[in-house]
Amino acid sequence: TQRPVSTAPEVLQEVHDLVTCDGCGMAPIVGLRFKCGACPDFDLCGACHASFLRGAGPAAAHSPAHAFSRLPARRFIAETP
């Protein structure tokens, strides 16, 4: 038997090796990564950062005065949607 050939395009997901989300604990962070510019070791995944911006979620107690930067990944994995 032959496997059907997928026509769905692959989607590349960012992987941030050796980085843990300080909101939800995802390790490594897969997807977007945001790093606090004021704290030496505080990173959020994309979902936790979005919640943080709304003042909700597990990182809501972090200072809203701290600015975050989006950091690019050095590695990617392919996923089929």
All heavy atoms as a GROMACS GRO file, in nm:
protein
  591
    1THR      N    1   0.083  -0.119   0.000
    1THR     CA    2   0.000   0.000   0.000
    1THR      C    3   0.088   0.125   0.000
    1THR      O    4   0.191   0.129   0.064
    1THR     CB    5  -0.091   0.006   0.124
    1THR    OG1    6  -0.011  -0.002   0.238
    1THR    CG2    7  -0.195  -0.102   0.119
    2GLN      N    8   0.038   0.222  -0.071
    2GLN     CA    9   0.110   0.349  -0.077
    2GLN      C   10   0.043   0.450   0.015
    2GLN      O   11  -0.078   0.451   0.032
    2GLN     CB   12   0.109   0.405  -0.219
    2GLN     CG   13   0.194   0.327  -0.315
    2GLN     CD   14   0.190   0.393  -0.452
    2GLN    OE1   15   0.089   0.450  -0.491
    2GLN    NE2   16   0.301   0.385  -0.524
    3ARG      N   17   0.125   0.533   0.073
    3ARG     CA   18   0.072   0.642   0.155
    3ARG      C   19   0.028   0.755   0.065
    3ARG      O   20   0.093   0.783  -0.036
    3ARG     CB   21   0.180   0.696   0.248
    3ARG     CG   22   0.211   0.608   0.361
    3ARG     CD   23   0.290   0.689   0.460
    3ARG     NE   24   0.395   0.608   0.516
    3ARG     CZ   25   0.489   0.652   0.593
    3ARG    NH1   26   0.497   0.779   0.622
    3ARG    NH2   27   0.580   0.572   0.643
    4PRO      N   28  -0.083   0.821   0.101
    4PRO     CA   29  -0.124   0.937   0.020
    4PRO      C   30  -0.020   1.049   0.033
    4PRO      O   31   0.037   1.069   0.139
    4PRO     CB   32  -0.258   0.978   0.079
    4PRO     CG   33  -0.267   0.911   0.210
    4PRO     CD   34  -0.174   0.793   0.208
    5VAL      N   35   0.000   1.117  -0.075
    5VAL     CA   36   0.094   1.229  -0.075
    5VAL      C   37   0.021   1.351  -0.021
    5VAL      O   38  -0.087   1.387  -0.067
    5VAL     CB   39   0.147   1.256  -0.218
    5VAL    CG1   40   0.236   1.379  -0.219
    5VAL    CG2   41   0.219   1.134  -0.271
    6SER      N   42   0.081   1.414   0.078
    6SER     CA   43   0.020   1.533   0.137
    6SER      C   44   0.039   1.651   0.044
    6SER      O   45   0.147   1.675  -0.008
    6SER     CB   46   0.085   1.563   0.272
    6SER     OG   47   0.036   1.685   0.320
    7THR      N   48  -0.069   1.725   0.024
    7THR     CA   49  -0.061   1.847  -0.057
    7THR      C   50  -0.055   1.971   0.032
    7THR      O   51  -0.042   2.081  -0.018
    7THR     CB   52  -0.181   1.858  -0.152
    7THR    OG1   53  -0.300   1.855  -0.075
    7THR    CG2   54  -0.181   1.745  -0.254
    8ALA      N   55  -0.066   1.949   0.164
    8ALA     CA   56  -0.060   2.063   0.256
    8ALA      C   57   0.083   2.112   0.267
    8ALA      O   58   0.176   2.033   0.279
    8ALA     CB   59  -0.112   2.022   0.393
    9PRO      N   60   0.102   2.242   0.262
    9PRO     CA   61   0.238   2.294   0.275
    9PRO      C   62   0.289   2.277   0.418
    9PRO      O   63   0.212   2.279   0.513
    9PRO     CB   64   0.223   2.443   0.241
    9PRO     CG   65   0.081   2.474   0.275
    9PRO     CD   66   0.003   2.346   0.248
   10GLU      N   67   0.419   2.259   0.431
   10GLU     CA   68   0.478   2.250   0.564
   10GLU      C   69   0.489   2.390   0.623
   10GLU      O   70   0.514   2.487   0.552
   10GLU     CB   71   0.615   2.185   0.558
   10GLU     CG   72   0.612   2.038   0.530
   10GLU     CD   73   0.750   1.975   0.537
   10GLU    OE1   74   0.849   2.046   0.516
   10GLU    OE2   75   0.756   1.855   0.562
   11VAL      N   76   0.471   2.398   0.751
   11VAL     CA   77   0.485   2.524   0.823
   11VAL      C   78   0.608   2.511   0.912
   11VAL      O   79   0.624   2.412   0.982
   11VAL     CB   80   0.359   2.552   0.909
   11VAL    CG1   81   0.378   2.677   0.992
   11VAL    CG2   82   0.236   2.562   0.822
   12LEU      N   83   0.694   2.610   0.907
   12LEU     CA   84   0.813   2.608   0.992
   12LEU      C   85   0.782   2.673   1.126
   12LEU      O   86   0.728   2.783   1.131
   12LEU     CB   87   0.929   2.680   0.925
   12LEU     CG   88   0.985   2.615   0.800
   12LEU    CD1   89   1.099   2.699   0.743
   12LEU    CD2   90   1.034   2.475   0.829
   13GLN      N   91   0.813   2.602   1.233
   13GLN     CA   92   0.795   2.653   1.369
   13GLN      C   93   0.932   2.683   1.428
   13GLN      O   94   1.025   2.605   1.413
   13GLN     CB   95   0.726   2.548   1.456
   13GLN     CG   96   0.579   2.533   1.432
   13GLN     CD   97   0.500   2.650   1.489
   13GLN    OE1   98   0.542   2.716   1.584
   13GLN    NE2   99   0.387   2.676   1.429
   14GLU      N  100   0.943   2.796   1.494
   14GLU     CA  101   1.068   2.832   1.561
   14GLU      C  102   1.084   2.745   1.685
   14GLU      O  103   0.988   2.716   1.755
   14GLU     CB  104   1.064   2.978   1.606
   14GLU     CG  105   1.051   3.076   1.492
   14GLU     CD  106   1.052   3.219   1.542
   14GLU    OE1  107   1.124   3.249   1.639
   14GLU    OE2  108   0.980   3.300   1.484
   15VAL      N  109   1.209   2.704   1.712
   15VAL     CA  110   1.241   2.630   1.834
   15VAL      C  111   1.353   2.704   1.906
   15VAL      O  112   1.458   2.730   1.848
   15VAL     CB  113   1.286   2.485   1.803
   15VAL    CG1  114   1.320   2.412   1.932
   15VAL    CG2  115   1.178   2.410   1.726
   16HIS      N  116   1.327   2.738   2.030
   16HIS     CA  117   1.426   2.812   2.111
   16HIS      C  118   1.484   2.714   2.214
   16HIS      O  119   1.434   2.700   2.326
   16HIS     CB  120   1.360   2.932   2.180
   16HIS     CG  121   1.298   3.027   2.082
   16HIS    ND1  122   1.368   3.130   2.024
   16HIS    CD2  123   1.173   3.031   2.029
   16HIS    CE1  124   1.289   3.196   1.941
   16HIS    NE2  125   1.170   3.138   1.942
   17ASP      N  126   1.587   2.641   2.170
   17ASP     CA  127   1.649   2.540   2.255
   17ASP      C  128   1.702   2.603   2.383
   17ASP      O  129   1.750   2.717   2.384
   17ASP     CB  130   1.764   2.472   2.180
   17ASP     CG  131   1.712   2.387   2.064
   17ASP    OD1  132   1.616   2.311   2.085
   17ASP    OD2  133   1.767   2.398   1.954
   18LEU      N  134   1.695   2.528   2.490
   18LEU     CA  135   1.749   2.567   2.622
   18LEU      C  136   1.681   2.690   2.682
   18LEU      O  137   1.736   2.756   2.769
   18LEU     CB  138   1.901   2.590   2.615
   18LEU     CG  139   1.983   2.473   2.560
   18LEU    CD1  140   2.129   2.513   2.548
   18LEU    CD2  141   1.966   2.349   2.646
   19VAL      N  142   1.560   2.722   2.634
   19VAL     CA  143   1.485   2.836   2.688
   19VAL      C  144   1.350   2.786   2.736
   19VAL      O  145   1.280   2.715   2.664
   19VAL     CB  146   1.465   2.947   2.583
   19VAL    CG1  147   1.389   3.065   2.643
   19VAL    CG2  148   1.598   2.993   2.526
   20THR      N  149   1.313   2.823   2.858
   20THR     CA  150   1.186   2.784   2.918
   20THR      C  151   1.098   2.907   2.935
   20THR      O  152   1.146   3.013   2.979
   20THR     CB  153   1.209   2.719   3.056
   20THR    OG1  154   1.292   2.603   3.039
   20THR    CG2  155   1.079   2.678   3.123
   21CYS      N  156   0.970   2.894   2.904
   21CYS     CA  157   0.875   3.002   2.926
   21CYS      C  158   0.853   3.017   3.076
   21CYS      O  159   0.817   2.920   3.144
   21CYS     CB  160   0.743   2.973   2.854
   21CYS     SG  161   0.616   3.098   2.888
   22ASP      N  162   0.873   3.138   3.126
   22ASP     CA  163   0.853   3.163   3.268
   22ASP      C  164   0.705   3.181   3.302
   22ASP      O  165   0.672   3.197   3.421
   22ASP     CB  166   0.934   3.286   3.312
   22ASP     CG  167   1.083   3.257   3.311
   22ASP    OD1  168   1.127   3.173   3.392
   22ASP    OD2  169   1.156   3.315   3.227
   23GLY      N  170   0.619   3.176   3.203
   23GLY     CA  171   0.475   3.182   3.229
   23GLY      C  172   0.416   3.043   3.245
   23GLY      O  173   0.366   3.007   3.351
   24CYS      N  174   0.428   2.960   3.141
   24CYS     CA  175   0.362   2.830   3.141
   24CYS      C  176   0.458   2.712   3.158
   24CYS      O  177   0.414   2.599   3.177
   24CYS     CB  178   0.281   2.811   3.013
   24CYS     SG  179   0.383   2.799   2.863
   25GLY      N  180   0.587   2.736   3.147
   25GLY     CA  181   0.684   2.628   3.165
   25GLY      C  182   0.720   2.552   3.038
   25GLY      O  183   0.793   2.453   3.046
   26MET      N  184   0.670   2.595   2.922
   26MET     CA  185   0.704   2.526   2.797
   26MET      C  186   0.855   2.525   2.778
   26MET      O  187   0.920   2.629   2.786
   26MET     CB  188   0.640   2.595   2.676
   26MET     CG  189   0.673   2.528   2.543
   26MET     SD  190   0.632   2.627   2.395
   26MET     CE  191   0.462   2.664   2.418
   27ALA      N  192   0.911   2.406   2.755
   27ALA     CA  193   1.056   2.394   2.736
   27ALA      C  194   1.085   2.285   2.634
   27ALA      O  195   1.039   2.173   2.652
   27ALA     CB  196   1.125   2.362   2.868
   28PRO      N  197   1.153   2.315   2.527
   28PRO     CA  198   1.193   2.449   2.486
   28PRO      C  199   1.072   2.527   2.436
   28PRO      O  200   0.968   2.469   2.406
   28PRO     CB  201   1.292   2.423   2.372
   28PRO     CG  202   1.244   2.295   2.310
   28PRO     CD  203   1.192   2.213   2.426
   29ILE      N  204   1.089   2.657   2.423
   29ILE     CA  205   0.981   2.738   2.366
   29ILE      C  206   0.974   2.708   2.217
   29ILE      O  207   1.073   2.716   2.146
   29ILE     CB  208   1.004   2.889   2.389
   29ILE    CG1  209   0.992   2.922   2.538
   29ILE    CG2  210   0.905   2.973   2.308
   29ILE    CD1  211   1.018   3.068   2.574
   30VAL      N  212   0.855   2.670   2.171
   30VAL     CA  213   0.830   2.646   2.029
   30VAL      C  214   0.734   2.754   1.983
   30VAL      O  215   0.628   2.774   2.043
   30VAL     CB  216   0.769   2.506   2.005
   30VAL    CG1  217   0.736   2.486   1.858
   30VAL    CG2  218   0.865   2.397   2.052
   31GLY      N  219   0.773   2.827   1.880
   31GLY     CA  220   0.693   2.941   1.834
   31GLY      C  221   0.763   3.070   1.872
   31GLY      O  222   0.886   3.073   1.887
   32LEU      N  223   0.686   3.174   1.890
   32LEU     CA  224   0.744   3.304   1.922
   32LEU      C  225   0.803   3.306   2.063
   32LEU      O  226   0.750   3.244   2.154
   32LEU     CB  227   0.639   3.413   1.910
   32LEU     CG  228   0.575   3.431   1.772
   32LEU    CD1  229   0.470   3.541   1.777
   32LEU    CD2  230   0.679   3.460   1.668
   33ARG      N  231   0.914   3.380   2.078
   33ARG     CA  232   0.979   3.397   2.209
   33ARG      C  233   0.996   3.546   2.236
   33ARG      O  234   1.038   3.621   2.149
   33ARG     CB  235   1.116   3.330   2.209
   33ARG     CG  236   1.196   3.360   2.336
   33ARG     CD  237   1.338   3.312   2.321
   33ARG     NE  238   1.420   3.351   2.436
   33ARG     CZ  239   1.551   3.348   2.438
   33ARG    NH1  240   1.617   3.306   2.331
   33ARG    NH2  241   1.617   3.384   2.544
   34PHE      N  242   0.962   3.586   2.358
   34PHE     CA  243   0.976   3.724   2.399
   34PHE      C  244   1.062   3.728   2.525
   34PHE      O  245   1.039   3.653   2.619
   34PHE     CB  246   0.839   3.787   2.426
   34PHE     CG  247   0.756   3.798   2.302
   34PHE    CD1  248   0.675   3.692   2.262
   34PHE    CD2  249   0.760   3.912   2.224
   34PHE    CE1  250   0.599   3.701   2.146
   34PHE    CE2  251   0.684   3.921   2.109
   34PHE     CZ  252   0.604   3.816   2.069
   35LYS      N  253   1.161   3.818   2.528
   35LYS     CA  254   1.254   3.830   2.640
   35LYS      C  255   1.235   3.966   2.705
   35LYS      O  256   1.229   4.068   2.639
   35LYS     CB  257   1.397   3.816   2.591
   35LYS     CG  258   1.500   3.832   2.701
   35LYS     CD  259   1.624   3.752   2.672
   35LYS     CE  260   1.719   3.751   2.787
   35LYS     NZ  261   1.669   3.683   2.905
   36CYS      N  262   1.228   3.965   2.838
   36CYS     CA  263   1.215   4.089   2.915
   36CYS      C  264   1.346   4.166   2.905
   36CYS      O  265   1.454   4.110   2.925
   36CYS     CB  266   1.183   4.058   3.060
   36CYS     SG  267   1.167   4.206   3.162
   37GLY      N  268   1.336   4.295   2.874
   37GLY     CA  269   1.454   4.378   2.862
   37GLY      C  270   1.510   4.425   2.994
   37GLY      O  271   1.622   4.475   3.001
   38ALA      N  272   1.434   4.409   3.103
   38ALA     CA  273   1.478   4.457   3.234
   38ALA      C  274   1.526   4.344   3.324
   38ALA      O  275   1.603   4.368   3.416
   38ALA     CB  276   1.365   4.532   3.302
   39CYS      N  277   1.480   4.223   3.300
   39CYS     CA  278   1.515   4.109   3.385
   39CYS      C  279   1.617   4.021   3.312
   39CYS      O  280   1.602   3.994   3.193
   39CYS     CB  281   1.392   4.027   3.418
   39CYS     SG  282   1.267   4.121   3.508
   40PRO      N  283   1.720   3.974   3.382
   40PRO     CA  284   1.826   3.897   3.314
   40PRO      C  285   1.781   3.761   3.262
   40PRO      O  286   1.839   3.710   3.167
   40PRO     CB  287   1.933   3.882   3.421
   40PRO     CG  288   1.864   3.902   3.551
   40PRO     CD  289   1.748   3.995   3.523
   41ASP      N  290   1.678   3.702   3.322
   41ASP     CA  291   1.637   3.568   3.279
   41ASP      C  292   1.486   3.554   3.290
   41ASP      O  293   1.435   3.483   3.378
   41ASP     CB  294   1.708   3.462   3.365
   41ASP     CG  295   1.680   3.320   3.317
   41ASP    OD1  296   1.645   3.303   3.198
   41ASP    OD2  297   1.693   3.227   3.398
   42PHE      N  298   1.414   3.623   3.202
   42PHE     CA  299   1.268   3.613   3.201
   42PHE      C  300   1.221   3.610   3.057
   42PHE      O  301   1.235   3.709   2.984
   42PHE     CB  302   1.202   3.728   3.277
   42PHE     CG  303   1.057   3.704   3.306
   42PHE    CD1  304   1.018   3.634   3.420
   42PHE    CD2  305   0.959   3.746   3.218
   42PHE    CE1  306   0.884   3.608   3.446
   42PHE    CE2  307   0.825   3.722   3.243
   42PHE     CZ  308   0.787   3.652   3.358
   43ASP      N  309   1.170   3.494   3.014
   43ASP     CA  310   1.125   3.472   2.876
   43ASP      C  311   0.981   3.425   2.875
   43ASP      O  312   0.938   3.353   2.966
   43ASP     CB  313   1.213   3.366   2.808
   43ASP     CG  314   1.358   3.407   2.802
   43ASP    OD1  315   1.394   3.476   2.708
   43ASP    OD2  316   1.434   3.369   2.894
   44LEU      N  317   0.907   3.463   2.771
   44LEU     CA  318   0.770   3.418   2.754
   44LEU      C  319   0.750   3.361   2.615
   44LEU      O  320   0.808   3.411   2.518
   44LEU     CB  321   0.672   3.534   2.775
   44LEU     CG  322   0.664   3.596   2.914
   44LEU    CD1  323   0.570   3.716   2.913
   44LEU    CD2  324   0.620   3.494   3.018
   45CYS      N  325   0.665   3.258   2.606
   45CYS     CA  326   0.623   3.207   2.476
   45CYS      C  327   0.521   3.306   2.418
   45CYS      O  328   0.476   3.398   2.487
   45CYS     CB  329   0.563   3.067   2.490
   45CYS     SG  330   0.405   3.061   2.577
   46GLY      N  331   0.483   3.286   2.294
   46GLY     CA  332   0.389   3.378   2.230
   46GLY      C  333   0.255   3.386   2.300
   46GLY      O  334   0.199   3.495   2.316
   47ALA      N  335   0.202   3.273   2.345
   47ALA     CA  336   0.071   3.271   2.411
   47ALA      C  337   0.076   3.346   2.544
   47ALA      O  338  -0.014   3.424   2.577
   47ALA     CB  339   0.023   3.128   2.431
   48CYS      N  340   0.181   3.321   2.623
   48CYS     CA  341   0.192   3.389   2.753
   48CYS      C  342   0.217   3.538   2.735
   48CYS      O  343   0.168   3.620   2.814
   48CYS     CB  344   0.302   3.324   2.838
   48CYS     SG  345   0.254   3.162   2.903
   49HIS      N  346   0.293   3.576   2.632
   49HIS     CA  347   0.317   3.718   2.608
   49HIS      C  348   0.186   3.788   2.569
   49HIS      O  349   0.158   3.899   2.617
   49HIS     CB  350   0.422   3.736   2.498
   49HIS     CG  351   0.457   3.878   2.474
   49HIS    ND1  352   0.410   3.947   2.364
   49HIS    CD2  353   0.532   3.966   2.545
   49HIS    CE1  354   0.454   4.072   2.369
   49HIS    NE2  355   0.529   4.086   2.477
   50ALA      N  356   0.105   3.723   2.487
   50ALA     CA  357  -0.023   3.782   2.449
   50ALA      C  358  -0.113   3.800   2.571
   50ALA      O  359  -0.178   3.904   2.586
   50ALA     CB  360  -0.092   3.694   2.344
   51SER      N  361  -0.115   3.701   2.661
   51SER     CA  362  -0.192   3.713   2.784
   51SER      C  363  -0.137   3.824   2.873
   51SER      O  364  -0.212   3.900   2.933
   51SER     CB  365  -0.190   3.580   2.861
   51SER     OG  366  -0.258   3.481   2.789
   52PHE      N  367  -0.004   3.832   2.883
   52PHE     CA  368   0.062   3.935   2.963
   52PHE      C  369   0.021   4.075   2.916
   52PHE      O  370  -0.007   4.163   2.998
   52PHE     CB  371   0.213   3.916   2.954
   52PHE     CG  372   0.293   4.031   3.009
   52PHE    CD1  373   0.306   4.049   3.146
   52PHE    CD2  374   0.355   4.121   2.924
   52PHE    CE1  375   0.381   4.156   3.196
   52PHE    CE2  376   0.430   4.227   2.974
   52PHE     CZ  377   0.442   4.244   3.110
   53LEU      N  378   0.014   4.094   2.785
   53LEU     CA  379  -0.024   4.226   2.730
   53LEU      C  380  -0.167   4.263   2.768
   53LEU      O  381  -0.201   4.381   2.776
   53LEU     CB  382  -0.007   4.227   2.578
   53LEU     CG  383   0.137   4.219   2.528
   53LEU    CD1  384   0.138   4.213   2.375
   53LEU    CD2  385   0.221   4.335   2.578
   54ARG      N  386  -0.252   4.162   2.791
   54ARG     CA  387  -0.390   4.187   2.834
   54ARG      C  388  -0.402   4.193   2.986
   54ARG      O  389  -0.511   4.208   3.039
   54ARG     CB  390  -0.482   4.077   2.780
   54ARG     CG  391  -0.496   4.075   2.629
   54ARG     CD  392  -0.606   3.980   2.583
   54ARG     NE  393  -0.598   3.847   2.641
   54ARG     CZ  394  -0.529   3.745   2.591
   54ARG    NH1  395  -0.460   3.758   2.481
   54ARG    NH2  396  -0.530   3.627   2.652
   55GLY      N  397  -0.289   4.175   3.058
   55GLY     CA  398  -0.292   4.177   3.204
   55GLY      C  399  -0.348   4.050   3.263
   55GLY      O  400  -0.400   4.049   3.374
   56ALA      N  401  -0.336   3.941   3.189
   56ALA     CA  402  -0.392   3.813   3.234
   56ALA      C  403  -0.285   3.704   3.222
   56ALA      O  404  -0.172   3.730   3.181
   56ALA     CB  405  -0.513   3.777   3.148
   57GLY      N  406  -0.323   3.583   3.257
   57GLY     CA  407  -0.235   3.468   3.239
   57GLY      C  408  -0.132   3.454   3.350
   57GLY      O  409  -0.126   3.534   3.443
   58PRO      N  410  -0.048   3.350   3.337
   58PRO     CA  411   0.047   3.319   3.444
   58PRO      C  412   0.156   3.424   3.464
   58PRO      O  413   0.217   3.429   3.569
   58PRO     CB  414   0.107   3.185   3.401
   58PRO     CG  415   0.080   3.174   3.256
   58PRO     CD  416  -0.043   3.253   3.229
   59ALA      N  417   0.181   3.510   3.366
   59ALA     CA  418   0.285   3.612   3.379
   59ALA      C  419   0.229   3.748   3.416
   59ALA      O  420   0.300   3.847   3.416
   59ALA     CB  421   0.365   3.622   3.250
   60ALA      N  422   0.100   3.754   3.451
   60ALA     CA  423   0.034   3.882   3.479
   60ALA      C  424   0.099   3.957   3.595
   60ALA      O  425   0.092   4.080   3.601
   60ALA     CB  426  -0.114   3.860   3.506
   61ALA      N  427   0.165   3.887   3.687
   61ALA     CA  428   0.227   3.953   3.801
   61ALA      C  429   0.360   4.021   3.765
   61ALA      O  430   0.411   4.101   3.842
   61ALA     CB  431   0.252   3.852   3.913
   62HIS      N  432   0.413   3.990   3.645
   62HIS     CA  433   0.537   4.054   3.603
   62HIS      C  434   0.511   4.203   3.578
   62HIS      O  435   0.402   4.242   3.537
   62HIS     CB  436   0.589   3.987   3.474
   62HIS     CG  437   0.730   4.022   3.442
   62HIS    ND1  438   0.837   3.968   3.508
   62HIS    CD2  439   0.784   4.107   3.351
   62HIS    CE1  440   0.949   4.016   3.459
   62HIS    NE2  441   0.919   4.103   3.364
   63SER      N  442   0.610   4.286   3.601
   63SER     CA  443   0.592   4.430   3.591
   63SER      C  444   0.546   4.473   3.451
   63SER      O  445   0.615   4.446   3.352
   63SER     CB  446   0.722   4.503   3.624
   63SER     OG  447   0.706   4.642   3.602
   64PRO      N  448   0.433   4.541   3.441
   64PRO     CA  449   0.387   4.588   3.310
   64PRO      C  450   0.475   4.700   3.254
   64PRO      O  451   0.465   4.734   3.136
   64PRO     CB  452   0.244   4.637   3.337
   64PRO     CG  453   0.239   4.664   3.483
   64PRO     CD  454   0.339   4.571   3.548
   65ALA      N  455   0.563   4.756   3.337
   65ALA     CA  456   0.653   4.862   3.290
   65ALA      C  457   0.772   4.806   3.213
   65ALA      O  458   0.842   4.880   3.145
   65ALA     CB  459   0.703   4.943   3.409
   66HIS      N  460   0.795   4.675   3.222
   66HIS     CA  461   0.908   4.614   3.152
   66HIS      C  462   0.874   4.591   3.005
   66HIS      O  463   0.769   4.537   2.972
   66HIS     CB  464   0.945   4.480   3.217
   66HIS     CG  465   1.005   4.494   3.352
   66HIS    ND1  466   1.056   4.386   3.421
   66HIS    CD2  467   1.024   4.602   3.433
   66HIS    CE1  468   1.103   4.427   3.538
   66HIS    NE2  469   1.083   4.559   3.547
   67ALA      N  470   0.965   4.632   2.918
   67ALA     CA  471   0.947   4.611   2.774
   67ALA      C  472   1.004   4.475   2.735
   67ALA      O  473   1.106   4.431   2.787
   67ALA     CB  474   1.020   4.721   2.697
   68PHE      N  475   0.937   4.409   2.641
   68PHE     CA  476   0.980   4.279   2.591
   68PHE      C  477   1.026   4.293   2.446
   68PHE      O  478   0.972   4.375   2.371
   68PHE     CB  479   0.866   4.177   2.597
   68PHE     CG  480   0.844   4.119   2.733
   68PHE    CD1  481   0.777   4.191   2.831
   68PHE    CD2  482   0.892   3.993   2.765
   68PHE    CE1  483   0.757   4.138   2.957
   68PHE    CE2  484   0.873   3.939   2.891
   68PHE     CZ  485   0.805   4.011   2.986
   69SER      N  486   1.123   4.212   2.408
   69SER     CA  487   1.170   4.206   2.270
   69SER      C  488   1.145   4.067   2.215
   69SER      O  489   1.162   3.968   2.286
   69SER     CB  490   1.322   4.233   2.262
   69SER     OG  491   1.350   4.363   2.308
   70ARG      N  492   1.106   4.061   2.090
   70ARG     CA  493   1.089   3.931   2.024
   70ARG      C  494   1.227   3.886   1.976
   70ARG      O  495   1.296   3.961   1.907
   70ARG     CB  496   0.995   3.943   1.906
   70ARG     CG  497   0.964   3.808   1.843
   70ARG     CD  498   0.892   3.829   1.711
   70ARG     NE  499   0.871   3.711   1.633
   70ARG     CZ  500   0.965   3.627   1.591
   70ARG    NH1  501   1.090   3.643   1.623
   70ARG    NH2  502   0.934   3.523   1.515
   71LEU      N  503   1.265   3.765   2.012
   71LEU     CA  504   1.395   3.712   1.972
   71LEU      C  505   1.377   3.604   1.867
   71LEU      O  506   1.291   3.518   1.880
   71LEU     CB  507   1.470   3.655   2.093
   71LEU     CG  508   1.507   3.754   2.202
   71LEU    CD1  509   1.586   3.685   2.311
   71LEU    CD2  510   1.588   3.869   2.146
   72PRO      N  511   1.459   3.607   1.762
   72PRO     CA  512   1.449   3.504   1.658
   72PRO      C  513   1.509   3.372   1.706
   72PRO      O  514   1.595   3.369   1.793
   72PRO     CB  515   1.531   3.564   1.543
   72PRO     CG  516   1.630   3.653   1.610
   72PRO     CD  517   1.561   3.708   1.732
   73ALA      N  518   1.464   3.265   1.646
   73ALA     CA  519   1.515   3.132   1.677
   73ALA      C  520   1.636   3.100   1.592
   73ALA      O  521   1.658   3.160   1.487
   73ALA     CB  522   1.407   3.027   1.655
   74ARG      N  523   1.713   3.004   1.638
   74ARG     CA  524   1.827   2.955   1.560
   74ARG      C  525   1.795   2.824   1.492
   74ARG      O  526   1.873   2.774   1.412
   74ARG     CB  527   1.948   2.937   1.650
   74ARG     CG  528   1.998   3.068   1.705
   74ARG     CD  529   2.128   3.050   1.780
   74ARG     NE  530   2.174   3.180   1.825
   74ARG     CZ  531   2.228   3.201   1.942
   74ARG    NH1  532   2.244   3.103   2.026
   74ARG    NH2  533   2.266   3.322   1.976
   75ARG      N  534   1.681   2.763   1.528
   75ARG     CA  535   1.644   2.633   1.472
   75ARG      C  536   1.494   2.633   1.440
   75ARG      O  537   1.416   2.699   1.508
   75ARG     CB  538   1.676   2.523   1.572
   75ARG     CG  539   1.655   2.383   1.522
   75ARG     CD  540   1.714   2.279   1.616
   75ARG     NE  541   1.640   2.260   1.738
   75ARG     CZ  542   1.543   2.169   1.753
   75ARG    NH1  543   1.507   2.092   1.652
   75ARG    NH2  544   1.482   2.156   1.869
   76PHE      N  545   1.457   2.558   1.338
   76PHE     CA  546   1.317   2.547   1.297
   76PHE      C  547   1.282   2.401   1.277
   76PHE      O  548   1.367   2.320   1.243
   76PHE     CB  549   1.294   2.623   1.165
   76PHE     CG  550   1.318   2.771   1.175
   76PHE    CD1  551   1.446   2.822   1.161
   76PHE    CD2  552   1.214   2.857   1.203
   76PHE    CE1  553   1.471   2.958   1.172
   76PHE    CE2  554   1.238   2.993   1.214
   76PHE     CZ  555   1.365   3.044   1.198
   77ILE      N  556   1.154   2.368   1.301
   77ILE     CA  557   1.104   2.234   1.270
   77ILE      C  558   0.987   2.250   1.174
   77ILE      O  559   0.916   2.350   1.177
   77ILE     CB  560   1.062   2.158   1.397
   77ILE    CG1  561   0.958   2.236   1.478
   77ILE    CG2  562   1.182   2.122   1.482
   77ILE    CD1  563   0.899   2.158   1.594
   78ALA      N  564   0.972   2.151   1.089
   78ALA     CA  565   0.862   2.154   0.992
   78ALA      C  566   0.743   2.081   1.048
   78ALA      O  567   0.754   1.974   1.107
   78ALA     CB  568   0.905   2.088   0.862
   79GLU      N  569   0.626   2.142   1.035
   79GLU     CA  570   0.501   2.081   1.076
   79GLU      C  571   0.402   2.090   0.962
   79GLU      O  572   0.400   2.188   0.887
   79GLU     CB  573   0.440   2.154   1.197
   79GLU     CG  574   0.519   2.136   1.324
   79GLU     CD  575   0.448   2.202   1.442
   79GLU    OE1  576   0.350   2.275   1.422
   79GLU    OE2  577   0.494   2.179   1.555
   80THR      N  578   0.322   1.986   0.947
   80THR     CA  579   0.216   1.987   0.846
   80THR      C  580   0.085   2.019   0.918
   80THR      O  581   0.049   1.949   1.010
   80THR     CB  582   0.207   1.852   0.775
   80THR    OG1  583   0.334   1.821   0.720
   80THR    CG2  584   0.103   1.855   0.664
   81PRO      N  585   0.018   2.126   0.875
   81PRO     CA  586  -0.106   2.165   0.944
   81PRO      C  587  -0.216   2.063   0.930
   81PRO      O  588  -0.217   1.979   0.850
   81PRO     CB  589  -0.145   2.296   0.877
   81PRO     CG  590  -0.059   2.314   0.760
   81PRO     CD  591   0.050   2.213   0.767
   0.00000   0.00000   0.00000
